[in-house]
Amino acid sequence: MHQSLIPPALVSVAARKSSAKDKDKDGAAKGSVAAARSGKGGGSSVKKFWEGFKSIAGTIAIFLILRTFFVEAYRIPSGSMIPALLIGDWLFVNKLRYGPHIPFTKTNLPGYAEPQRGEVIVLKSPPQFDQPDDLTPTIVKRLVGMPGDTIYMRDGKLFVDGLAQDPGYRSPEQVKGDGTHYDPLMEWQHKYTVKGTRFGEPPAQPRLDNWGPLVIPDTMLMMMGDNRYDSKDSRYWGLVPRRNVRGRPMFVYYSFVPSFQSDRPLSFITDIRWSRIGHWIK
């Protein structure tokens, strides 16, 4: 029997080659794992971004739904509703009550109540042609005339169907103006004026304190500001279609003395009307 003999040098060379091959395999395996981990990290970043985007988009969507159909915040910029509302009042408006308006359409969804005489209402104004830069602003006024009402004013006192209306919201802060004031914008009233009624004859020309009687047609409302001599309202721009109603003010959530009335700097934080916060609108 013959026995094969391999020189020790050749055995050493073979062992080194085998070790090198093993190292190459280990390196390749580690490279594959690193590449896989790298790919997994990129996917995780995209997933995190997408989850964050969905969260933000969902929050914005909920806000827009609430603002459009349920509650919206409004700021009072003028004194036309003194004393019920003051310049600098910020209030929440219930848009669901009378039926929320669908944006960019002429459609209102059904509400759970109808506007009633004496209520303070937020509405889209009929066209105010004397201010073309803001033709149909969103405003707040008090509802004084309902469909079918015969409404008129004599010497500054408002009458509905012959009954004098006690406003109950007089204030020393209200402006006293000229009741004989005439404005060409009042000429719209002639279209709805009635003659030969028990309520007396209408003046030849409507004045601030003397106008009507007018009969309010179906689907229309008449609005006036509480501060009668400092309010641009239905006496000027006409009757309001029911579809223009936007909501009922609920309460004041913030209020401050405006800068032109305050002697304090940064009055919106230094001259807050604390007693107004939480005040319910009547």
HELIX and SHEET records of a PDB file:
HELIX    1   1 PRO A    8  PHE A   69  1                                  62    
HELIX    2   2 PRO A  132  ASP A  134  5                                   3    
HELIX    3   3 PRO A  184  LYS A  191  5                                   8    
HELIX    4   4 ARG A  228  ASP A  230  5                                   3    
HELIX    5   5 SER A  234  TRP A  237  1                                   4    
HELIX    6   6 ARG A  242  ASN A  244  5                                   3    
HELIX    7   7 SER A  267  THR A  270  1                                   4    
HELIX    8   8 TRP A  274  ARG A  276  5                                   3    
SHEET    1   A 7 VAL A  71  ARG A  75  0                                        
SHEET    2   A 7 ASP A  89  ASN A  94 -1                                        
SHEET    3   A 7 VAL A 245  SER A 255 -1                                        
SHEET    4   A 7 VAL A 120  LYS A 124 -1                                        
SHEET    5   A 7 THR A 138  GLY A 145 -1                                        
SHEET    6   A 7 MET A 220  MET A 224 -1                                        
SHEET    7   A 7 VAL A 240  PRO A 241 -1                                        
SHEET    1   B 4 LEU A 163  ALA A 164  0                                        
SHEET    2   B 4 LYS A 157  VAL A 160 -1                                        
SHEET    3   B 4 THR A 150  ARG A 154 -1                                        
SHEET    4   B 4 TRP A 211  VAL A 215 -1                                        
END                                                                             
